[in-house]
Amino acid sequence: MSFAWRPIMIFFIYAVVLCTLSYVSGITLGISFVPIGLIGTAVAFYVGFKNNSSYERLWEARRIWGAIVNASRSWGTFAATYIQPLPADPEHNAKEISIKLIHRHIAYVNALRLQLRAKSVWDDKHSIAHHVVADQMDPDEFPLLHTLNNFLLPGETEYFLSKKNPATHILKAQAKQLDAVFRKGAINELFYFQMMGLIQEFYNQQGAAERIKNFPFPRQYAFFSKVFVWLFLAILPFGLIGEFAKLGDGMLWLAIPSYMIIGWVFYTMEVVGDTSENPFENAINDIPMTAICRTIEIDLREMLDEANIPAPVKAVNNILM
């Protein structure tokens, strides 16, 4: 409700002014409610269509990250169990290779998260949805260098950051090391193809996420939805005043609370759609990628029986990032 107090005050002042003018002048500033009702119905259908389309984008983004979580657990299991020692090759350390493959994958999901959260040209960082979460954003959330250094070998971070799409090249490095392990005979051919299939799955899910990120919700739907809502809210008091004035002297004042309630409903419907249409822009309703990446990190590091496992990300003010 905190986001709506300004428009509610606008609705209140607007209705009070119109009702006062109507009461003082003795001239009912009202028109037939029939055309207004028809407009309201049309606007509701239009906003509903936009909100359904916005939710589809949000839900698809959540499915993508759900698939990444599932594939990540499979990757961690395979990397921790499929790599076998080679007694004839003392330089081949199966445990160390498993750790590299798993840590590099943790770096990958975090790199993908930060790439998707990069600001878009069309992103409105001053919107309500961004303002609500601004205070709880970690100041170290965006530097990719710090994040990758925690999981990659010396020299790898600089190489990946020199590329336009670091996440893509991290997966390439995974495939390259996996191929080297296979050529040494340290992994079964079937297991090798299974792990390479997971790399392909990560590429597929990354591409799907980038499609949502790089193609915004069509502006014509978002823009005209807002125009239609505010046009309807501008003429709605005239219909309410006319209807309540028919009930008797002084009854027109009931138009004020009625308008505030109806106006809040339509305004909230519009805001809900706006805050769902681009799910990777650091807004209140966005995919909680930080929490998802932390879940992946915990699961994979526990597969290595590591100590000092980080705690899950907790919601702050009922918002999970």
N, C-alpha and C positions, 0 to 999 in steps of 0.2 A: 504493500500500500504506500510505502514511502515515496515511490517514484511518481505517484499519481496526484499528490496534493496540489501541485501547481495547476494542472489542468482542471482539477475540481474547483479550485478557487476562481479560475477563469469562467467556468460554467456558472458558478454561483453569482459572480458579479454581473455577468451578461444577462442572466435570468432576472436578477433583482432590478437592473436598469430597465429592462423591457416591461416588467410587471409594474414598476413604479410609474413609468410613463403612461402605461395603459390605465392605471388606477387614477392618477392625478388628472389626466386629460379627459377621462370619461370615454375615451375612444378605445375600443377593444382592438389591440394590435394582434389580431389573430386571423388566420385563414383556415380554410377547410383542411382537416387532418388527412383526408383521403389521398391527395397527391403526395403529401409528406410520408404517409405510411407506405405508399408504393415505392418511393425513393429509398426509404429505410430498408425495406425488404430486399431491393436490388443491391444496396450497399452491403447488407449482411451476407448475401450470396457471394458477392465479389470478394469481400474480406475473407470469407470462409474458404473460397478457392485458393486465395493467396496463402492463407495459413496452412492449408493442407499441403501445398507445394513446398512451403518452407519446412514443414515437419518432415516431409519425405527426404529432403536434403540432410536434415539433422540426423534422421534415423539411419540413412545410408552411411553417413560418416561414422555413426556408432557401430554399425555392423562391420565396417572396415577395420576399426580398431579392435573389435572383438575377434575378428579373424586373425589379426596380427598377434593378439595375446595367445590364441590357441596354437598358431604356428610357432610362436616363440618358445612355448613350453615343449613342443615337439623338437625344436632345434636344440634346446638345452639338454633334453634327454638323449638325443642322438649323439650330440657332441661329447657328452660325458660318458657314453657307454660304447660307442661304435669304434673309436680310435684305439687301436691295439698297439702294444709295445713291439719293437723289433729288436730282439736280442743281438742280431748281426749288425745293427746300426746303433752304436752307443750315443750318437748325437740326436737320435730320435727319442724324444721324451713325450710319450702319449698324454700324460697328465698336463704337461705344459701346453701342448697343442689344444687340448680340450679347453683349458682356461682361456687361451687366446681367442678361440672361436666364440666362446660364450661372452667374454668381456667385450669383444668387438661387436657382438650383436647388441649388447646393452647400449654401446655407443651409437649403434645404428638407429635404434628406436628413439633415442633421445635426440639425435640429429634430425630425424624425420619430424619429430615433435616441434623442434625449434624452427625448422624450415617452414612448416605449415603455419606457425604462429607469426611469421614475419608479416609486417604490415602490408596490406594490399593498397593499391592506388585508390580504390573505391571505398576503403574502410573508413567509417566515421568513428574515430577514437573518442569523440566528445559526446557520444550518445549515452543514454541512460544505462544501457546494458554494460558499457565499458566503465562508466563512472562508478558503478556499484562495486566492481572488483578491483579498481585501480589501487586502493590502499593495501590490498593483500598480495599484490604481485611481488615476487622476489626480485630485488634489483639485480641479482645474478642470473636471472631466468634466461636471458637472451644470449649472453656471450657463449658462442659455440665452442670457443677455444678451451675455456675452463671445463666444460662438460666432457669434451672428448679426451682431454688429458687424463681424466680419472680412469679411463678404461683402455686407452690405446697405447701402443708401444712408442717410445721416443722416435720422433721423425714421422710417424704416421699421421699425426694430427695436422702438421704443416702441409703435408701432401694433400690430404683430403680437403683442407680449407682452401687450397689453391684452385679447387674445382668449383664450378657454378652450382653443382648439385652434390654436396658431400655424401649424402646418404646413398646415392646411387653407386658411388665409387667405394664406399665401405662394403657394400654387398659384392662388388667386383673383387675386392681383396679377399673376402670370405671364399668365393668360388676359386680364386687362384690358390689359396692355401689348401683348400679341400682337394683340389686337383693334384697338388704336390704330394699330399698324403696318400692319395689313391695310387699314384704312380710308384710310390715306394712299397705299396702292398700292405699298408697299415690299416686299410679299411676294405671291407667286403664290397664287391661291385654293386650288389643290390642296395646296400646301405649308402653307398656313394650316390647312387641315382636318387635315393629317397631324400638325401640332404640337398642335392642340387635342385630337386623338385621344390623343396621348401624355399630356396633362394628365389626361384621363379615365382612362387606364391607371394613372397615379400615384394617383389617387383610389381606384381599385379595389384596388390593392395595399395602400394605406394602410388602407382599410377592412378588408381581410382580416387584416392584422397587428393592428389594434385589436380585432378579434373574438377573436383568440387571447389578446391581452393582458387584455381585460376579462372574459373568461369562463374561470375557472380550471378546471383538471382536476377532474372531479367528486370531491368529498371522500370520498364513500362508498367509492370504489375505493381511493383512497390510504390512508384510515384503516384499513379492514379488511384491506388487504394487509399493513400493518405489524403489526396485531394477530395475523393468522394466522401470519405468519413467526415472531414471538416466542413464540407459543403452541407452535408446532412445535419451536422450539429449546429450549423449557423442558422438554418431555417426551422429546426425542430421546435424552439420555444414559441414561435408564432402559432404553430398548430396546437401546442399544449395550452397556451393562453386562451385560444379560441374555444377549446373544448371545456376547460374548467370554468370559463366565464359563463357558459351556458347553465352551470349548476346553481348559480345564484351569486348574490353580492359577496364580494370578498373571497370567493372560492378560487379566483384566478391565482392567488398566492400559492396554491398547491402545485402550480406549474414549476416553482423553483426546486423543491426536492425531487419532483419527478424528472425534471430535466437533468439534474445533477446525477441521478442514478443511471438514467439511460445514456447520458453522455459518457459517464465513467465506463460503462459496459463496452460501448463502441470504441472508445479510446484504448481500453485495455486489449481488446481484440486486435487492434492495429499494432500495438506495441509488441504483443506476443509474436505476431508474424515477423516483425522487423528483427527481433532478437533471436530468431531461429534460422534465418535464411542463410547465414554464412557461419558455419559451425567451427571455424578454426581461427577466429579473430579476437580471442581473449575477452569475450563477453560473458555475461552471467549465465547464459544457457548453452555455452559451447561445450564441446566434448572435453571431459576432464583428462586430458592427455598426460598431465604431470602425474596424476594419481595412477593412471594405467601404466605408464612407463616405470613408475616405482614398483608396481605390482610385478611387472615382468622382471625387473632387477632382483627383487626379493626371491622370486621363484627360481630364477636361474642361478643365483649365487648360493642358494641353499642346496641346489643340486651338486654344487662343488664342495659342500660342507664348509663354506667359508665362515669366518667369525666376523663380528661387527656388521651384521646385516642391518641396513637402515630400516627405520620404522615406516609403516604405510603413511601416505599423505592423508591428513585429516581435513575435514571440511572446516572452513572458517566462516562464521556468520551464515551457516547452512549453505555455503557455496564451496563446491569441490573443484579445484583447478586441475 
